[in-house]
Amino acid sequence: MRAPSLHLGFLPLSLSLLLPLLLSLTLCVSPALGAVLAIDYGTDYMKASLMKPGIPFDVLLNKDSKRKIQSSVAWKGEERLFGSDAYNLATRFPKDSYNSLKYLLGVPANAEIVSYYKTFSEPPLVASSRFTVGIPKPGGRTWDIEELIAMQFAYVKSLAEDAAGERVNEVVVTVPPYYTQFERDAVADAVEIAGLRLLTLINDGTAVAVNYAMTRTFDVPERHIVFDVGASSTRATVVTFSTAKGKGKEVGGTSVVVNGVGWDRIVGGTEIDRRLRDVLIGEFAEKTGKDARKDAKAMARLWKEAGRVKAILSANSEAVAHVESLMDDVDFKTKVSRARLEAMCADMMPRWTQPILDALEMANLTMGDIKSVIMTGGAMRTPMVQAAIKATIGDDKIAMNVNADEAAVLGAALHGASLSRQFRTKDIRVQDIAPYDIQALYEAESGKVGSDGRPRVITTTIFPRGSKTDTRKTLTFKRKDDFKISFQYKDIPAPEFPVELLEASITGVKEAFANLTEMGGLDPVVKATILLSPSGFVSVPEAVVYADLKDGSLAGKLKGFFGSGETSTEDGDEAATSTTSGSASKSTQAAKETSTSIPLVVDVKFTSVAPMSVETKKEARQRLIAAEAAELVLAQREEQRNTLEGYLYRLRDLLEGDEDRPFVKCSTPEERRRIKEKMEETMGWFQHNQDEAETGGFIAQRSGLEAMERPILHRYKEIEEFPSTLNNSQMWNWHTRMFLTEEKANLAAHEANGTTGRYTREELADLEKTLKDHERWLNEWVEKQKSVKMYEDPVIETKEMKERAKVLEMALQKLVRKPKPKPKAAKKSSSSSSATPSGETTSSSSAGAESTAGHDEL
């Protein structure tokens, strides 16, 4: 874009702006600067927050300055659209606009939720190569859901980088507490494809709890329920808050401990919209005899209208649905009452609050143990939802003390800042839980079979429902050969979801046993470490063959020389032992000193819904980068096209301006005539070539005109800057002359007293010559400039004036900064009348020193 100074109809202003650094009062920044992005990815909307030094801690705004962004991506030809632009495209191109993709993230292609999604969404769905869900782009390839959501994450990343002024790499993403490992893997894959590094996943109810705890302390432990009624589902999270006592009057860290969770995957705002749209479809069919289900555009428009009517009915008893030219040029208009909508949703009433009861049951608590129910989520504003909650828990425990839309993303950002090591925030320690029973399965030792004659399979629940995340457990096996451990959910987590998670093959056992036996190991066993990560992922990070050492072995003697102790392994026929990892006790430490281990190879494969492979993610990442690069080229072309068009119209206005406009005053009639001819020629080129021309063509056309305008602009700038530049030059003349007058007097006083002054006559003479040369040149050329007309080129350039004034300034500053001479000590004298205190100078030299002291501040 052209600079505002090219607009000669206005005088540019010179402003000194003070940009304060606005930080949260609770945030202290470490010396290492960085940024952490948090994304609360919802079914209808996503919110983002950026933690970065120098940027106020708040919700990130999109390019339209909105605080929330519709979770949509769409194609318009080869151009991708995001947010409201993508969502609004659905009414025109319903099969090219993809919304509510959160339903499909990481789910099997035949899952019940996929069929449910098809009841309100128009784009076709297909099975991906991993038997998850894909969406075919018309005329192109099939996109995995992870790729489409990665595009939305990348869009948010670009907004964050625009706000931060630097690259943003680290992100925290909220997920519902009921998400399975399949769905969590899909979120992590989308994050990676978007070019971000996942710090952690955090359950959305837990994120709200962090936000709630940020500004509060808890003298005694308090239990609350975070109740989130969103678009796609309803979730309840029971949380215990407590604050430890610090030293003296200081407040210690705050603990946020999740005790139980409950949910309903279907009951939410989308289900209300779906039922309301069915009413509108029926009304339209009754009034016109036409079936809107046969027209994808009509269905998309009715879906949008259902959402609008639902919002109106939240505050009014009636609303009018109106869609012009809904189908076959037929307008549709009908009235819907809140009573009718609530009657349609009567069966949902008990389901709104069942998650609260389920969460309490999981936590082994009752409503009597709960201080308040913290309401969040957009759909909680619906009157029928509020009525259901009040009927279950009463009015007294309902709390509206967090931002229903933004609490989750702000809490996630605070949690992410505490993990990034870039910030120091309030000490809030989070402990979440697993929503499902997770068990391990493995075959019994060789030769042991069940009643059916097959190898007996042992099943052990390693992480019961409600287990703490960020936990390691160790399984101990008495095995001498390679074997496998399978991990699965004990129960089906959702209709048509698999229970199988992954299978870990542990190899190298026989060789490790032989090596340990040779080293003097006693009764070697295999120990496999199982991790339930803070993000809710189950993995097998390591497995070893472990054994105590014989006291007589060389290794045992060396161990015993430095320390002694006993260790024991759990005995048992077929069952593996399970121990939760923690701080090592004295006996454990002693065991380490008299034992050794050999690492084994752990090869993990996914047995049902697998995450994307490294190669697949790399390919998806490259496709996204290529799409972004192509769009950048298009955006640059569009920017240059718009810049040229705007410049042509501005230039036309300048040429048609009256004689008092600076542009006219600073140009000759001949210059304006030639510019007008060139402008008309360029306008003709623009009209015929704007659709096909490349970026360089627009730049070349504008550059030709700018070259003709540049001399006029230069004259104007010179006229504008001349007064201040002349004033600056005259100021240095005045400062230099005042300095010379004072220092010549000081030098004369020193010479009269026989003392040494600060400056020599030669130094002052050189400065005076530089002053006179500058005054002579300035007076000569300023007089010449006075006769120059506004439409003529200046004879004296402000650039040269500044350079010459700088020469005088440097000559003056060289003397001002010259060190003061050190005073000489007075000679000792036996005469009391001539004695003076050691180190003092005469009054005249003191006066001279004082008179020059003030010049040090120039």
N, C-alpha and C positions, 0 to 999 in steps of 0.2 A: 504494500500500500504506500501511496505517496505521503510524504511528511506534510503536516498541516501548514508549514511555512510556505509551501507552494501556492497556497490560497492567498493571493495578494490582496483579497478583500478584507483581510483581518490581520491585525498585528499580533505576532506570537508573543506569549508571555514567558518571562524567565522566572521560575518558581524554585524556591528552596524547600524541599519536602523533607520532613522528619518522619521516618517510618519506625515507630516503636515496635519492639519485639513483644508480642502478646502471648504469654504462656499461662497455663492453668496454675492457680496458686498451689496446687498439690503436686506440681511436676517440677522436678529438678533435673537438669540435663547434665550428663556426663561429658567429659571433654570430647569423646568420639561422637561425631554427629551422624545421624542416620534418620531413616523414616520407616515406620511400620504402618501397613495398611490393614484395616479390618473391613470385612464384607459380611453383612447380614443378608444372605441370599434367600429371599422369600419367593413364594409361588407367584404372587402378583407384582411385588416390588422388591427391589434390593436397595439397601442403604450402605453407605461406606463412610469410614472415618479415617483420618490420617493423623498419625502422631509424628510430628517433626519439630525440632527446635526452630523457633521463630514464627511458627504458624499456630494460630489459636486452635485449641483442642475443640473440635466441633464436628458436625456431620459434613461430609464433603458435598459440595454443590455440583450439579451437572452443568452442561453448557447453557442451559436455560435458567440457571440459578435455582433449580428445584432441589429440595432436600431428599427426595426419594426418586428412584429411577425404575420405570417399569421393566420387569424381567422379561424382555422381549428382544428378539433379533429377527430381522427380515431382509429379504433381497428385493431391490428395485432394479431390475436388469442385472448388471454386474456389481452394483453398489450395495453394500450392506448398510442397514439402518439399525439403530439401537434406541432403547427407551421408548418414549411416547411416539417418536417418528415410526418405529417399527410396529408398535401396537396399533396405531391409527391406520396403518397400511392394510390391516386385516380385513377391513370392510370393503376394500377394493381388490386385494389379491389375497384371499384367505388361505390359499395353499402355500403362499410364500412368506407368511408371517407366523413365527413360532413363539408361543406363549405358554406359561405354566409348565415349563419343561422340568421343573423340580419333581413332579410326579414320576417321571420316567428315568430319573438318574440312577443308574446301577441296578435296575430291576430286570428280571428275566422277561423275554419277549412275550411269554405266555401268561404272565402274572395277571391276577384279577385287576390290579390297578391300571394296567394298560387298557383293558376293555372299558374301564370307567372313564379313562382319559378320552377315549374315542367318542364318548357321548356328548362332549362339549367342545371338542377341538376339530378343526377341519383338515389340517395337513395329514397326508397318508403316513402310516407307520409301517416299517418293515423290520425284520430281524437282522441284527448286525452279524458279523462274522463270529462274534463271541456269544451270540444268542442273547444279547441285550437289545435295546431298541435303537433303531436308526430312522432317519427321515430322509427320503430321496429329494434332492433339490431338482426341480423341473429342468430337464435338459442337461443335468450334470450328475455328479457322484452322490452317493449316499453318505450323509453325515451322521457320525455317532453323536449321541446326546452330549457326551463329554466335550466334543469339539464345539458344539453350539454354545454350551455354557462357558467354555474357555474363551470364546469370542466376547461374551459379556464381561467376564473377568478382565480380559485384556482392555476392553473399553473403559472399565473403571480404573484400571492401572494407568491408562493414558490421562484420565482426569486427575488422578493423584499426582502424576509426574508434572502435569501442567501447574498444579498448585504448589508442588514442592520445588520446582525448578531444577530437579535432578531425577535420576533413575530411582524407582521404587521397586524393591525386590522381595521384601518379606511381607507375608500376609497371614492373618488369622481369619478363618471362615467359620461362621456358625452353622450348626446342623441340628435337626430335631433329635431329641434323646433316643427315639425309637429307631434311628438309622442303623441298619445292619452293616456288617463289614463290607458287603458288596457296594452299598450306597456310599459309605465313607471312602472306599477306594476310588469310586468314580469322582467324588469331589476332589480328592487329591490329584487324580489324573488331570482333571480340568484345570486345576491350579498350575500344574507343571506345564501343560500345553500353552497356557497363557503367558509363560515366561516368568512365573513367580516361584518363590520358595515358601513352602508351607511351614510356618512356625508350629502351628497346632490347629486341630479342630476343637471347637468348644460347643457344647450343647447350648442351645439358645436360652433355655431357662436358667442355666448356670451363668451365662453372660449377663442376663438381667440381674441376677443376684449380685454379681460383682459390681455392677453399676449402682445397685441399691446400697451396697456396703461402702462405697467410695466416700461418701460424705457422712457416714454414721459410725458411732462406736457403740459397743454393746456391753454395758456393765455386767449384765447377766446374760447367759445364752438365751437366744430367741429363736423360735421356729416359725417360719413363714412358708406359704405356698405361692410360688410364682405360677400364675394361671395364664396361659397364652392361647388365645383364640385367634388363629390365623386364617389365611385363605384356604389352605388345603387340609388343615388338621387342627386338633385341639390337644394341648399338652399341659400337664401339671407337674411341678417339680417341688418336692418338699426339701427345704433347706434349713440348716441350723447355722445361725450366725453367733460368733463369740469373739471377744476382743481380749487378748492377754494383757496383763498388767506389765508395764515397762518399769524401768528404774526410776525411782523418785516419783515425780509427777508426770513422767512421760507415758504415752500410750503405746502399748506393744502392738504386735501384728494382729490382724483380723483373720479369722478362719471362716471360710465358706464351705460347708460340708453338705453334700447332697445325700439325703436319706432315702428318697424314694421318687419314682417317676411313674406317670400314667399317661395314656394317650388314646386318641381315636384318629386313625389315619384318614378318615373320610369326612367326618363332621367338621365343617368350617364354612367360611364365606362362599367358597366356590360351589358347594352343594346347594346353598340358598339360591345363588345365581342360576344354577342349573334347573332347579325346580321352577323358579320364576320365569325363565325362558320357555320352559314347557307350557306354562300358562299362556304366555304371549303367542306361542305357536298355535295353541288350541283356539285362542280368541281370533287370530287371523284366519284360520281355517273355517271357523264358524261364520265369520262375517263375509268372507270372499270365496269360500270353497276351494282355496288353493293351499297346497301343502308346502310350507316354507322349507321343510327338510330336504326338498329336492334341489334347492338353490343354495350353494355354499356361501355366496355373498349375503343372501338374506339371513342365513343362520348366524353369520359373523356379526351382522348389524343388530340382530335381535339379542345376541350375547352382550354386546356393548350396551344396548338399551336396558337390559335386565340389570346390569351393574349400576346404571344411573338411577333407575327406579328404586332399587334396594336402598341406595344412599338417601334418597328423598324420604322413603318410608321410615327410616331411622328417626326422623324428626317430625314426620307428618303422618296423619292417619290415612291419607289418600295420595295417590300420585297418578299422573297421566303419562302413559307410554305413547310416544309418537314417532313414527319413522316414515319419512317421505319416500315414495317410490320404492317400497320395500321389495316388491316382486312384480314383474310385468307391468311396471309403471303404476302400480296400485299403492296408494297411501294407506298407512295403518295407524289407527288411533284407538286407544282403549283406556279405561280407568281401572286401577288396581288398588285395593284397600289393604291396609296393614293386617286387618283381621283375617282377610282371605289368605294372605301369605303365611300368617302364623298357623292357620288351620292346615295348610299344606305341609307345614314343617312340624306338626304336633308330635310325630313319632321321634323327632330328633331331641325333644326336650330332655328326656332322661340321659341321653348320650352326651349332652353338653357338659354335664357335671360328673359323669362316671370316671373320667380321668383323675379327678380329685380324690374320689373314693379309692381308686386303684393305687394311687401314689401313697395315700395314707396306709393302706394295707401293706404295701411293700416296705414302708418305713416302720410298720408295727406301731402306729400312732393313731390317735383319734382327733377330731376337730377340737376337742378340749385342750389339746396340746399345742394348738396353732394360734399364734397371736394375730395374724392377718393373712388375707389372700390378696397378693399383689397382682392387679389386673394389667395385662398387656396384650398386644395384638390388635390389629385393625378391626376384626370382626366382633370384638367384645363391645363395641358401641351399639350393636344391634339390640333393640329392646327385648326381643324374645330370649336372647342369650342372657342378658342381665336379669330377666325375670326368673329364668331357670336357676341361676346361681343364687339369687336371693332366697329362692324357695328351698334350696339345699343347705346353705350355710348361714343365712340371715344377713341383715344389712350391716350389723355392727363390725363384721370382720372384713368387709370389702374395702380394699385400699386402692386409691387412685393416685399414688404418690410417686409414680415414675412416668416418664414419657412413653406412652404405649407404642409408639412407632420407632423410637430411637434408642430406648434403653439397652436393647440387645447389642446393637453395633457399638455403642459407646463403651459398654462393659467389655466387649471383645477387644476393643482397641486398648483399653487399660490393661487387660490381661496380656495382650501381645507385647505391650511396652515393658511389662515386668519380665518377659521371657527374652527380650532381644539384647539385653545388656547394654543398650544405648541410653536407657533412662533410669531414673530412680523415682519410683512412684510409692504411694502408700502401700505398706506391706499387707497384701491380701493373699492368703494361701488358699488355694482351691483344691477341693477333693471331690471328684465325681465318681460315678458308679456305672457298672455294666447293666444294661437292661435285660439281658437274656442269660440263661444258663449255658455255659460253654463246657463241653466235655471232650476228653481225649479217649480214643479207641486204639487198641493195639492187640495183636495176636499174642496168645500165651506162648511160653517157651516151647521149643520144638518137641514134638511128641505128645503134647497135651491137647486132647481134642474134646469136643463137646458131645452131647448125646446124639447129635446128628452125624457124627463121624468127621465133622470139619474141625479145623483148628479153632480152639476156643478163643473168643474175642473178649477182652477185658475192657470195660467202660468205666472211666473215672471222671467225675465232675471236678474240673480244676478251678473254674471261676463261676461259682454260683451266682444267680441273679442277685444284683445288689453288691457284688464285689467291688472293691475300690480299684479305680484305674491307676496307672503308673505303678503296677505291681508285678514282681517277678516271682515265679514259683519254680521249684526244681522237682522233676520227676526222676526217680531212681529205679533203674532196671538191672536185674541180674541176667545180663545177656552176654553171649560170647560171639554172636554173629550179627551181621547187619540186620536191621529191622526198620519198620515204618510206624509212625504215629499219625493218626488222623484226628482232625479237630472238627467239631460240628456243634451246631446249636442243638440243645436237647429237644426243643419243640420248634415247630414251624413258626418263624417270626412274622410272616404275613401270608395270606392266601396265595398259593402257587409259588411261594419262594422256596428254594432248596434249603436244607439244613447243613449240607457239607460246606466247610470253609476251605480247608487246605490239608495237604498231606506232607509230612516231613520224612524224608528218607535219610536215615543215619547210617553212614558207611565208614569202613575202616576199622570196625570194632575188633575183628580177629587179629589184625596186625598190632593194634594198640595193646590188646591183652598180652600178646607174646612179648612185646617190648617191656611192658610193666612187670611181667613175671620175671623176665631176665634181670630187671633192676632190683628185684626183691620186693615187689608189691604183694600185699596180702588181700585175697578176695576182691579182685577188681570189680567195679560196677560201672554202669553207664549212667551219667547224670545229664539230663537235658533241661535247659533253662527255657521256660515259657514266659513270654512277656505280654501283659495287657497294657498297652501304651496309654499315655494321657489322652490321645485322640480316639481310643477305643479299638485299636487294631490288635489282633492276636498274631504273634510271631514266635519263631524259635531261633533266637539269636545265636545260640551255641549249644554244643554237646561235647562232653569229654568222657574218657575212661578214667576213673578215679580209683586210687588204692592207697591204703596205709603201707608204710615201708617197714620191712623187717629190721629189728635192731641190729642184726649182724651184717646187714648189707652195707656196702660202701656209702650209698646214698643215705641210708638210715643213720650210720655213724656220723656222717657230716651234719645231718639234720640234728641229731642228738647232741652234738657238740655245742651247737648254738642255742638249743632249747629243747625241752622235752614236754610231752603231753600225750594224752590219749584221744583217740577219735573213734567213733563208731558209726556204722551205717545201719539204717533201718532194715530189719529182717522182714521177710514175708515171702510167701510162696509165689503168688502171681501178681499181687497188687503192687503198683508203684507207690512210693511214698511221695508226699507233696508237702513242701515247706515254703512258707512265705519268706522272701529274702528281707533282711533287715541289717542292723548294725551287728557286727561280729562280736560274740561273747568271748570270754577268756578261753573257754574250752574249744570254741571254734578256731580261735587263733592258734591254740596249741596244736589242734588237728592239722592245720595248714602247715605247721612246721615239721610234722612227722608224716606227711603224705605228699603225693605228687599226682599229676594228671597229664593226659595226652589229648589234644583236641581232635575231634572227629569231623568228618565232612557232613554238613547238613544241606540237603537239596530239597527245596520247597516247591511244590506245584499246587495249583489251585484246582480243586476238584469239581467246582460248579461254575458260578459266575466269576470269571477271572478278571482281574484288572487289566488294563491295556499293557501290552508288552513295551519294552524300552524302544524297540524299533518302530512300533506303531505310534508311540507318542512322539518320536522324532519326526516321523513323516507328517503327523498332524501339526506339529509345531512349525515345520517348514511350510506347510500349506497356509497356516495362519499368517506367517511372516510374509509369504508371497502375496496373500490377499491384502495385507496392510500396506505393502509396498505399492501394489497396483492402485490402491485407493489413495495413497499419498500422491502418486503421479496425477491422478484425476483431480484430487483436491488442489494441487498446485496449479494445474491447468485452469480449473474453475476460478481460483483466486486471481490468476493473471488476467483471465477474461473479464472478471468483475472489476478488477483494478483499471484495465484499459477503458472499459465502458464508463466507469465513474469519472475517470480522468478526462475523457472526451467531453462529457457533459459539463464538468467544472470549467474546462478550458473554454467551451462555448459561452458559458455565463460570463467569464472574464472578458472575452472579446466583445461581448454585447453590453458591457457595463458602461456607465457614464464616465465623463472625463475626469471626475474627481477620484475615481478608483486608482489605487496605487499601480495596478497593472498598466493602465492607460498612461499614467504620468511617467512611468519608467520605461516606456517603449515608444518607438517611432511608428508613424503610420505604415511605413514600408515593412517593418518587422511584423506588425499585426496583420498586414495583408498576406505575407508569406505564410505565417502561422495558420491563418484561416484557410488558405488553400490546402495546406498540408493536413489540417484537421478534417476538412470535408473529404479529402482523398482517403484518409484513414477511416472515417465513418463509413464510407462506401465499402471499403475492404472488410470492415467489421461486420456489416450487414450480410455480406455474401459468404464470409468464411468463418464466422464464429462457431459454427457447429463442427467443422472439420479441422480447423487450425490447431497446431500443436502449441505447447506452452511457449516455445521459443518465438513463434510467430507473433504472439501477443506482446511479448517483451520487446521484440524488434520494432514493432509499430509504435509502442509507447516511447521507446528510446529515441526514435527519430524526432518526435514532437518535443520531447524534453530537451534535446540538444538545441532546438530553436528557442525554447523558452528560457534556457539557462542564463544567457546574458542579461535578460530582463530581471530574472530572479536575483542574479548577482548584484545588479545595481541597487535593487531594493534592499537587499541585506546590508550592503555597504552604507546606504543612507541611514538605515535603522541603527547600525552599530557604531557609526561615526561619532555621535556625541559622547557616548560613554567611553569610547577608546581615546578620544581627544582629552576628555576629563582625566582619565587615568595617566596619560602622558604628562599633562600639566601638573598633576599631583606629585609625580616623582621629580619634576623640575623644582617644585616648591620645597619638598622635603630636602632635596640635595642642597638648594641654596641656603636654607635655614641651618643645615648641618655645617656648611662651609663657614657661614658667618660666625657661628658659635665656636667652632674649633680653631679658626684663625685667631680669635680673641684669646682662647686658652693657650695657643702656641706662643703668642706674644708675651703672655704673663709668665710662662715657663722660661722663655728666653731671658726675660728681665731678671728673674730670680736665679738664673744659672742652673735650672733643673731640666730634666728630660721630659718632654711631653709625650702623650700617647701616639701622636701622628707627626710625621716629618713634613717639611714644607714641600718636598717633592711629591709625597702622597696626596696632599691637599691640592697641589697644582695639577696633577694628573686627573683628579676627580673634577676639578673646575673646568679643565679642557673638555672632558667628556660631556659635562653639563652644557657648555657653550655650543659644542658641536650639535647636541641634540636640540637645543633651543633654536639654533640657526636653521637647522633642517626643518624642524616642525613649523616655524613661522613662515618659511618660504613656501612649503607645499600646502599648508592650510590656506594661504592666500590664493594659490592657484586653484585649489579645490572649490573656493567660493564662487568662481565664475563658471563652474561646470553645471550643465543643466541636468535635471533628473533623468532624462532619457539618454544621456551620454555616459560613457564609461568613466569611472572615477580616475583621476590622475594620481591619487594617493590611496593605496590600499590599507585597510585597517590591519591586515596581517603584518605589513611592514611597520606600521606605527607601533604595534605591540612588540615586535622584535626589537626595534630601536629603544623603546622605553625599557625593555628588559635588560638591554646593555647598560643603561644608566642605573637601573635598580641594582644589578649585580655589582657594579662598581661601588655604589654607596654601601651596600650590605657588606662588601669585603672589608671596608674600613670599620663599620659599626661592630663587626664581629671580631675585630683584631683584639687579642688579649691585652689587658692593662699591664703596664710595666710594674714589676715588683718594687715596692719602696725600699730604699737602702737604709740600713741601720745607722743611727747617729754615732759619731765617734765619741769615745769616752773623754771627759775633760775634768781636770782638777778644780776648774773654776765653777763655783756654784751658780754664778750668774749666767753662765752659758749652757749649763746642763739641762737636758730635756729628757723626758722618759724615753727609754729604748724603743725603737720601732716607730716613733711618731714622725710625721712630716710637717713641713711648715704650713702655715695657714694658706698661703697662696697655692701650693701644690695640692693641698687637700681640696681647695675650692675647685681647682682644675679637674681633679678626679671626679668630684661630685657633678660638675657640669656636663661631663660626658656620659655619666652613668645612665641617664635617661635614654640615650640613643640605642642602648642594647635592646630595647623593646620594639624597635622599628620592624 
